[in-house]
Amino acid sequence: MHEHAYGPTETGTVVLDLGGDTGALIVYTGRDLRGREIEISRDDDRRVHSAVRERLVRDGSFHSAVYPDLPSGIYTVWWDDHTSAGTITVHGGAVAEFVWPSSGFGAAV
């Protein structure tokens, strides 16, 4: 698990190329995870990570990690090196959304 000090991102700074067999994943978290890198993997493949950043939107802000350009499949979201936080299915042409269990948002969407 790594942590970084990234500043907030503004609306329009993340571009997602969706279509065919390519989708994306957004993991929503609480602000307490800002800077933490959350890992995901598909079918026990190699893990990829993305940092949790504050996202500024018209109505305020939220914290999330964004995973663009993912092949369709079932992904494990990793709590730590050995523990799963849950799984989520990514479909081509769509954005899947997962709510981090400790964020207070509830379960996966």
C-alpha positions as CSV (number, residue, x, y, z in Angstrom):
1,M,0.0,0.0,0.0
2,H,1.4,3.4,-1.0
3,E,0.3,6.9,-0.3
4,H,0.9,10.1,-2.2
5,A,0.0,13.8,-1.7
6,Y,-2.0,14.7,-4.7
7,G,-4.0,17.8,-5.0
8,P,-7.7,17.8,-6.0
9,T,-8.7,17.2,-9.6
10,E,-11.3,19.4,-11.3
11,T,-14.2,18.5,-13.5
12,G,-13.1,17.2,-16.9
13,T,-9.6,16.2,-15.9
14,V,-10.2,12.4,-16.2
15,V,-11.0,11.1,-19.7
16,L,-12.5,7.6,-20.1
17,D,-12.4,5.8,-23.4
18,L,-15.3,3.4,-23.3
19,G,-16.6,1.0,-25.8
20,G,-16.4,-2.5,-27.2
21,D,-14.8,-4.7,-24.5
22,T,-13.4,-1.6,-22.6
23,G,-14.9,-0.2,-19.5
24,A,-13.8,1.7,-16.4
25,L,-14.1,1.5,-12.6
26,I,-14.6,4.2,-10.0
27,V,-13.9,3.3,-6.3
28,Y,-15.6,5.8,-4.0
29,T,-14.0,6.3,-0.6
30,G,-14.0,8.7,2.3
31,R,-11.6,11.6,2.5
32,D,-9.5,9.6,5.1
33,L,-8.1,7.6,2.2
34,R,-6.9,10.6,0.2
35,G,-3.5,9.7,-1.3
36,R,-3.8,6.0,-0.7
37,E,-3.3,3.7,-3.7
38,I,-6.0,1.0,-4.0
39,E,-5.2,-2.1,-6.0
40,I,-7.5,-4.1,-8.2
41,S,-7.0,-7.3,-10.2
42,R,-8.9,-9.5,-12.6
43,D,-8.9,-13.3,-12.5
44,D,-5.8,-13.4,-10.3
45,D,-3.9,-11.3,-12.9
46,R,-1.3,-8.8,-11.9
47,R,-2.7,-6.0,-9.8
48,V,-3.0,-2.4,-10.9
49,H,-3.4,0.6,-8.6
50,S,-4.8,4.1,-8.6
51,A,-4.5,6.9,-6.0
52,V,-7.5,8.2,-4.2
53,R,-7.9,11.9,-5.0
54,E,-10.4,14.6,-4.2
55,R,-12.6,15.2,-7.2
56,L,-14.1,18.7,-7.4
57,V,-17.5,18.8,-9.0
58,R,-20.2,21.5,-9.5
59,D,-22.0,20.5,-6.3
60,G,-18.9,20.1,-4.0
61,S,-16.4,17.3,-3.9
62,F,-15.9,13.6,-3.3
63,H,-12.9,11.2,-3.1
64,S,-12.3,8.3,-5.4
65,A,-9.8,6.2,-7.3
66,V,-10.4,5.9,-11.1
67,Y,-9.3,3.0,-13.3
68,P,-9.8,3.8,-17.0
69,D,-9.4,1.4,-19.9
70,L,-10.2,-1.9,-18.2
71,P,-11.1,-5.0,-20.2
72,S,-14.5,-6.5,-19.2
73,G,-14.4,-8.9,-16.4
74,I,-14.8,-9.5,-12.7
75,Y,-12.3,-7.5,-10.6
76,T,-11.2,-7.8,-7.0
77,V,-10.8,-4.6,-5.1
78,W,-8.0,-5.1,-2.5
79,W,-8.3,-3.8,1.1
80,D,-4.6,-4.7,1.6
81,D,-2.0,-7.1,0.2
82,H,-4.0,-10.2,1.3
83,T,-7.6,-9.1,2.0
84,S,-10.3,-8.4,-0.5
85,A,-12.6,-5.5,0.0
86,G,-15.1,-7.0,-2.5
87,T,-15.6,-7.7,-6.2
88,I,-17.2,-5.7,-9.0
89,T,-18.0,-6.5,-12.6
90,V,-16.8,-4.2,-15.3
91,H,-18.7,-4.2,-18.6
92,G,-17.4,-2.8,-21.9
93,G,-18.8,0.6,-22.7
94,A,-19.8,1.3,-19.1
95,V,-18.4,2.7,-15.9
96,A,-18.7,0.4,-12.9
97,E,-18.9,1.9,-9.4
98,F,-17.7,0.4,-6.1
99,V,-18.1,2.0,-2.7
100,W,-15.2,1.3,-0.3
101,P,-16.6,-0.6,2.7
102,S,-15.4,1.8,5.4
103,S,-16.4,5.0,3.6
104,G,-19.8,5.3,5.2
105,F,-21.5,5.2,1.7
106,G,-22.8,1.6,2.1
107,A,-22.1,-1.3,-0.2
108,A,-21.1,-1.6,-3.9
109,V,-23.3,0.2,-6.4
